[in-house]
Amino acid sequence: MTWTITRIRRAADTIDCINRIICDMQDITYAATATAPDTWPALQASAKWGCQGAAFGYNWHALHHREVWNGASDKTIFTSDEQNFRTRAVHDFIHLITNNDFTPKGERTTCEHQVRWMQSAWASRAYVSHALGDRSIHDLSDAIAVVRAEVAGQVAYNETHDGAFPVDQLQFTLDYLNGTAPADMA
C-alpha cells in the first residue's frame, strides 16, 4: 500500500497516543527549551548520571523529567509541536535507560527499544483502550514503520549528508516509506 501524508499523519497520531501511555506509565514529564541536551554526555548529565547515595546510576526525578529541544517542529510528521516534544522526551528517556549513545548504532538500537515499548504499551489495551480509541493493529504497524523511518532513516540520511538531517522531515518520511528517498539512502 502506498504511503500518503494522511496515512503518515494517522500513524503520527497513533505514535502520540502510545507516547502518552508511555509517559503515563513511566511518569515521564518534559519541558521544551532552546538549551536541551544535544550530545550524549549532556543527556547523561541532565539525568544526573553518577553516584546517587549508595548506588551508581541516574537521579530518578532528573531521569524522568526530560528537557527537549523546542526547535524544528514545523516540518515533522506530527500535527503539533507538543506531539513532537513528547516523542523527543520518550526517545531520550529510552536512550538513557538503555544506555545507548547518539552514534548511528546507538540510535538504531534505541529505535528498536522504542518499537518494543510501543508494542508493550499497545498490548496493555485493557489499561489504555480509552487512549487508543478506534485504532487497529494496522495502525500500530504503520506507527512502527514511521518510527523506524524517522529514526533509522534519518540516521542513514545523516551519515550520507555530512551530519545533516532532513529539513522537511515529513517529506523525507513520505519518500523513505515509499522507497523514493535519494539514491544515496538505499
C-alpha positions as CSV (number, residue, x, y, z in Angstrom):
1,M,0.0,0.0,0.0
2,T,1.3,3.4,-0.9
3,W,2.2,5.9,1.8
4,T,0.4,9.2,1.8
5,I,0.7,12.2,4.1
6,T,-2.7,11.4,5.5
7,R,-1.5,7.8,6.4
8,I,1.7,9.2,7.9
9,R,-0.3,11.7,10.0
10,R,-2.6,8.9,11.3
11,A,0.5,6.9,12.2
12,A,1.9,10.0,13.9
13,D,-1.3,10.4,15.9
14,T,-1.0,6.7,16.9
15,I,2.6,7.3,17.9
16,D,1.4,10.2,20.1
17,C,-1.3,8.1,21.7
18,I,1.2,5.4,22.5
19,N,3.7,8.0,23.8
20,R,1.0,9.4,26.1
21,I,0.6,5.9,27.5
22,I,4.4,5.5,27.9
23,C,4.7,8.9,29.6
24,D,1.9,8.0,32.0
25,M,3.2,4.5,32.8
26,Q,6.8,5.7,33.3
27,D,5.9,9.0,34.9
28,I,7.8,10.9,32.2
29,T,7.4,14.7,32.1
30,Y,9.2,17.1,29.8
31,A,9.8,20.8,29.0
32,A,10.7,22.1,25.6
33,T,13.6,24.5,25.8
34,A,16.2,26.1,23.5
35,T,19.0,24.7,25.7
36,A,18.1,21.0,25.8
37,P,20.9,18.4,25.8
38,D,22.2,17.8,22.3
39,T,25.0,15.4,23.0
40,W,25.2,12.0,24.8
41,P,27.3,13.4,27.7
42,A,24.9,16.3,28.1
43,L,21.9,14.0,28.1
44,Q,23.5,11.8,30.7
45,A,24.4,14.9,32.8
46,S,20.8,16.1,32.6
47,A,19.7,12.9,34.3
48,K,22.5,13.4,36.9
49,W,24.4,10.2,35.9
50,G,26.8,9.3,38.7
51,C,26.8,8.3,42.4
52,Q,23.3,8.5,43.9
53,G,23.8,7.8,47.5
54,A,24.9,4.1,47.8
55,A,24.1,3.4,44.2
56,F,25.5,4.4,40.8
57,G,23.1,5.5,38.1
58,Y,20.6,8.2,37.4
59,N,18.7,10.5,39.7
60,W,15.1,9.3,39.5
61,H,13.5,12.8,39.2
62,A,16.1,14.0,36.7
63,L,15.8,10.9,34.6
64,H,12.0,11.1,34.4
65,H,11.9,14.8,33.6
66,R,13.3,15.4,30.2
67,E,14.3,18.7,28.6
68,V,13.8,18.5,24.9
69,W,14.7,20.9,22.1
70,N,12.0,23.3,21.2
71,G,13.1,23.9,17.6
72,A,12.4,22.4,14.1
73,S,8.9,21.2,14.9
74,D,7.3,22.9,11.8
75,K,8.1,20.2,9.2
76,T,7.8,17.0,11.2
77,I,5.3,14.1,10.8
78,F,3.3,15.5,13.8
79,T,0.4,17.9,13.7
80,S,1.5,19.8,16.8
81,D,4.7,20.9,18.5
82,E,3.5,19.1,21.6
83,Q,3.4,15.7,19.9
84,N,6.9,16.2,18.6
85,F,8.2,17.2,22.1
86,R,6.5,14.2,23.7
87,T,8.1,11.9,21.1
88,R,11.5,13.5,21.8
89,A,11.1,13.0,25.5
90,V,10.2,9.3,25.2
91,H,13.1,8.7,22.8
92,D,15.6,10.5,25.1
93,F,14.3,8.6,28.1
94,I,14.8,5.3,26.2
95,H,18.3,6.4,25.3
96,L,19.1,6.9,29.0
97,I,17.6,3.7,30.4
98,T,19.1,1.5,27.7
99,N,22.4,3.3,27.8
100,N,22.6,3.9,24.1
101,D,24.5,6.9,22.9
102,F,23.9,9.1,19.9
103,T,26.1,7.1,17.5
104,P,24.3,5.5,14.5
105,K,24.4,2.2,16.3
106,G,23.0,3.7,19.5
107,E,20.2,5.5,17.6
108,R,19.2,2.3,15.7
109,T,19.3,0.3,19.0
110,T,17.2,2.9,20.8
111,C,14.8,2.9,17.9
112,E,14.3,-0.9,18.3
113,H,13.8,-0.5,22.0
114,Q,11.3,2.2,21.3
115,V,9.4,-0.1,19.0
116,R,9.3,-2.8,21.7
117,W,8.0,-0.2,24.2
118,M,5.3,0.8,21.7
119,Q,4.3,-2.9,21.3
120,S,4.2,-3.3,25.1
121,A,2.0,-0.2,25.5
122,W,-0.2,-1.5,22.7
123,A,-0.5,-4.8,24.5
124,S,-1.8,-3.0,27.6
125,R,-5.0,-2.2,25.7
126,A,-7.2,-3.1,28.6
127,Y,-5.5,-0.4,30.6
128,V,-5.3,2.1,27.8
129,S,-8.2,1.4,25.5
130,H,-9.5,5.0,26.1
131,A,-6.2,6.4,24.8
132,L,-6.1,4.4,21.6
133,G,-9.7,4.8,20.5
134,D,-10.6,3.1,17.3
135,R,-7.1,2.3,16.3
136,S,-6.3,-1.2,15.0
137,I,-3.2,-3.4,14.8
138,H,-2.7,-2.0,11.3
139,D,-2.3,1.4,12.9
140,L,0.4,0.0,15.2
141,S,2.2,-1.5,12.2
142,D,2.1,1.9,10.5
143,A,3.3,3.7,13.6
144,I,6.3,1.3,13.9
145,A,7.2,1.8,10.2
146,V,7.1,5.6,10.7
147,V,9.2,5.5,13.9
148,R,11.8,3.4,12.0
149,A,11.8,5.8,9.1
150,E,12.1,8.8,11.5
151,V,15.0,7.3,13.5
152,A,16.9,4.8,11.4
153,G,16.0,6.5,8.1
154,Q,17.2,9.9,9.3
155,V,20.4,8.4,10.8
156,A,21.1,6.9,7.4
157,Y,20.5,10.3,5.8
158,N,22.7,12.0,8.4
159,E,25.5,9.5,7.6
160,T,25.4,10.3,3.9
161,H,24.9,14.1,4.2
162,D,27.8,15.2,6.3
163,G,25.9,15.2,9.6
164,A,22.8,17.0,8.4
165,F,19.3,15.9,9.0
166,P,16.4,16.4,6.5
167,V,14.9,19.8,6.8
168,D,11.4,18.6,5.7
169,Q,11.1,15.5,7.9
170,L,7.5,14.8,6.7
171,Q,8.6,14.8,3.0
172,F,11.6,12.7,3.9
173,T,9.4,10.1,5.7
174,L,7.0,10.0,2.8
175,D,9.8,9.4,0.3
176,Y,11.6,6.9,2.6
177,L,8.5,4.8,3.2
178,N,7.6,4.8,-0.5
179,G,11.1,3.8,-1.5
180,T,11.7,7.1,-3.3
181,A,14.3,8.6,-1.0
182,P,17.5,9.8,-2.6
183,A,19.7,7.1,-4.2
184,D,22.4,7.5,-1.5
185,M,19.8,6.5,1.1
186,A,19.2,3.0,-0.4
